[in-house]
Amino acid sequence: MWAVYTCLTGVMLANYAILFWQKKINAVINYGTALFVVFMFGAAAGIYILVRYIFGKVREKYSMSGHTKLLWEIFIALSIFCAGLIYRVSLYLQNINSLAETSYYQLATVKAEPSAESMVHGASYLYTMCLSFILSFLGNKVAVAVWMQILIQMVTVFLAYFAVRRLAGRIPACIAMLVLAVSSVYAGQILVMSPESLFFALYLAGLLIVGGCVKNVCQCRTGRWQAFWGAVLSGFIVGFLTYLDAIAVTLVIFLFSFLTGKKYRETAVSLIAGGLTFAGMLALNAYSDYTEIGKIAKAWFELYRTNASVDYLFYRTEFSVVECLVLVMLAFWLIMAFWNRRKTQNVTPWFLLLFLLAPTPLAATGVLSYQAWSVFLWGVVAGIGVQQSFVYEKDVPIKQEASVESEPVTEEEAQPEKPRFLDNPLPLPKKHEKRTMDYQYEVGKDMMKFDIEIAENDDFDIL
């Protein structure tokens, strides 16, 4: 898996170096292009070594408490959130005169009967109903739909932060949040008014809940029945989201993470709950449309068979080339961290999602464009690469085990060493000196008589 990731990241870094050369330096590919590609690989490695060296020196001189780290993390997260909000508002103001109605907007305003394909897609139906509900209060205005998209995306940015922090750490969470906040590809979807932003928010919410349940169960933080109901909840969420859009079936990867903790019962329960939930949603759809469940299931599978597409995009705008180049360079750091120490945190679920959904940082696979998933996943692996560059393992002396053919040990060598006590710095009491009693006058033994005999009628002690 690491070999596949190394090849994929290397190809992406070379590809974006060539695209950057064409877009920013020279449109003609020549020998300078090859030298520039080599330079970018060297720059990625050099920056990694430099950052690691600087952080090591800073770590030796300064230490930061957990409370201080938390405060800095909150400050950075809020700053990223404000930057993303300002960026989207400015993008809306720049395109306020060129906003156009989309098919989903028309379905929400005109209240026309949806087509079979559009309403079989659960995410499209949910988005249309939500937009129609909001327009019924605020009026049929395109600006209302855009502001709804902005609100959904800002909530999504926070969901991405909490989900990645729960599963990968604080540094990947901040970087993934930054990528979604300032990415021109993801932010540009506020002008499209499609279900992708809403479903992406639901997907991240499901990732947060499912990943959290799996992690708690595998780390034995829950009781027997809590683990059971956590598995049921995880399966229910995966099944429901899969009904909304088939791309949510990739969350099954995290359900199989139950197997890492040898939780076979929870794995089976979650898969069964997911299958029953998906079948139940199809039955509910058939009941609401007064049709057979077989026809609904056939229409659902036919939707993805005929409309799903795969498009491995490498750029949409010239600025997206710069974004993707930086992302891939940071993701390249994870390769260096692994081949340097051969030990990193568990990244198997993220690698599987990356291979399935985002072979390129702007891959579009499925009924919708799904480029938000691609940007997000590359942001996560880039954040893990940065986090691993800050990991330092303490040098622990390794005890050499005695071999079978070792020399015999004498009795003196086999005896344990006597403990060496420290000198007591406090004053000790003086040693006790044994003393004997002495008298000024010596009394003879014949006079050492204390029992005096008296007569029977001598009661001198009675008054």
VENTAVEN-V849876 format. One record per backbone hydrogen bond with DSSP energy under -1.0 kcal/mol. NH is the residue of the N-H (numbers start at 1). CO is the residue of the C=O. If there is no record, write none. Layout:
NH:CO  NH:CO
This chain:
5:1  6:2  7:3  8:4  9:5  10:6  11:7  12:8  13:9  14:10  15:11  16:12  17:13  18:14  19:15  20:16  21:17  22:18  23:19  24:20  25:21  26:21  34:30  35:31  36:32  37:33  38:34  39:35  40:36  41:37  42:38  43:39  44:40  45:41  46:42  47:43  48:44  49:45  50:46  51:47  52:48  53:49  54:50  55:51  56:52  57:53  58:54  59:55  60:56  61:57  62:58  69:65  70:66  71:67  72:68  73:69  74:70  75:71  76:72  77:73  78:74  79:75  80:76  81:77  82:78  83:79  84:80  85:81  86:82  87:83  88:84  89:85  90:86  91:87  92:88  93:89  94:90  95:91  98:95  106:102  107:103  108:104  109:105  110:106  119:115  120:116  121:117  123:244  125:121  126:122  127:123  128:124  129:125  130:126  131:127  132:128  133:129  134:130  135:131  136:132  137:134  138:134  139:135  141:139  145:141  146:142  147:143  148:144  149:145  150:146  151:147  152:148  153:149  154:150  155:151  156:152  157:153  158:154  159:155  160:156  161:157  162:158  163:159  164:160  165:161  166:162  167:163  168:164  169:164  173:169  174:170  175:171  176:172  177:173  178:174  179:175  180:176  181:177  182:178  183:179  187:183  188:184  189:186  190:187  191:188  193:189  199:195  200:196  201:197  202:198  203:199  204:200  205:201  206:202  207:203  208:204  209:205  210:206  211:207  212:208  213:209  214:210  215:211  216:212  217:213  218:214  219:215  220:217  221:216  227:223  228:224  229:225  230:226  231:227  232:228  233:229  234:230  235:231  236:232  237:233  238:234  239:235  240:236  241:237  242:238  243:239  244:240  245:241  248:245  249:246  250:247  251:248  252:249  253:250  254:251  255:251  256:252  258:255  259:256  260:257  262:259  263:258  264:262  267:263  268:264  269:265  270:266  271:267  272:268  273:269  274:270  275:271  276:272  277:273  278:274  279:275  280:276  281:277  282:278  283:279  284:280  285:281  286:282  287:283  288:284  289:285  291:286  296:292  297:293  298:294  299:295  300:296  301:297  302:298  303:299  304:300  305:301  306:302  307:303  309:366  311:364  313:311  323:319  324:320  325:321  326:322  327:323  328:324  329:325  330:326  331:327  332:328  336:332  337:333  338:334  339:335  340:336  341:337  342:338  351:347  352:348  353:349  354:350  355:351  356:352  357:353  358:354  363:360  364:311  366:309  374:370  375:371  376:372  377:373  378:374  379:375  380:376  381:377  382:378  383:379  384:380  385:381  386:382  387:383  388:384  389:385  390:387  391:388  414:410  415:411  448:445  449:447  458:455  459:457  462:459
